[in-house]
Amino acid sequence: MLGTKAIKAALLISMLGFVGLTLSTQASAACNFVSTKDGSPLGVKAVETDTPEAKTFLETCINPYTKAFAKDPEAAKAGKKKFGYMSCTQCHGPNAGGQVGPSITDSTWQYAKHVTDKGMFETISGGSNGGMFAWHQQLGNPENLSTDEILKIIGWLRTQYKGGGETPWLN
């Protein structure tokens, strides 16, 4: 018959295994992207041509450009250039302060999830119910934006923030 210590040890090992399994499942599920339109899965995956920054984001949901651009405004110009080139300015204005579309530089978010880079990535990638179409090349037109290009735009947008209060994307 097993002793009390053996039973407790076996139980502890089982619990640790379950916790480890749960944590690893949560970690891999952390970057499951969903559509802003309807909450369905957004089919953006890592591809061979992704930059290291894009791969990091797809694994962690943390945009490496956000903090980097906050420290180096000159580098952020890559995001601004792409923002203009892809005609984002037509709806959101030249500095993303709003025009036909909403401002994306203040604290009045069109979608609450825009307080995170992941949420903003989901909307830019898959579009919205407000008339914005999907901009990610994996979700339609291969001439559209790569993951890295979207992340640079988001990084630049964060440098333009004019809202009050906290900036959780920098934490």
Buried (B, 14 or more C-beta within 10 A) or exposed (E): EEEEEEEEEEEEEEEEEEEEEEEEEEEEEEBEBBBBBEEEEBEBEEEEEBBEBBBBBBEEBBBBBBBBBBEEEEBBBBBBEBBEEBEBBEBBBEBBBBEEBBBBBBBEBBBEBBBBBBBBBBBBBBBBEEEBEBBBBBBEEEEBBBBBBBBBBBBBBBBBBEEEEEBEBEE
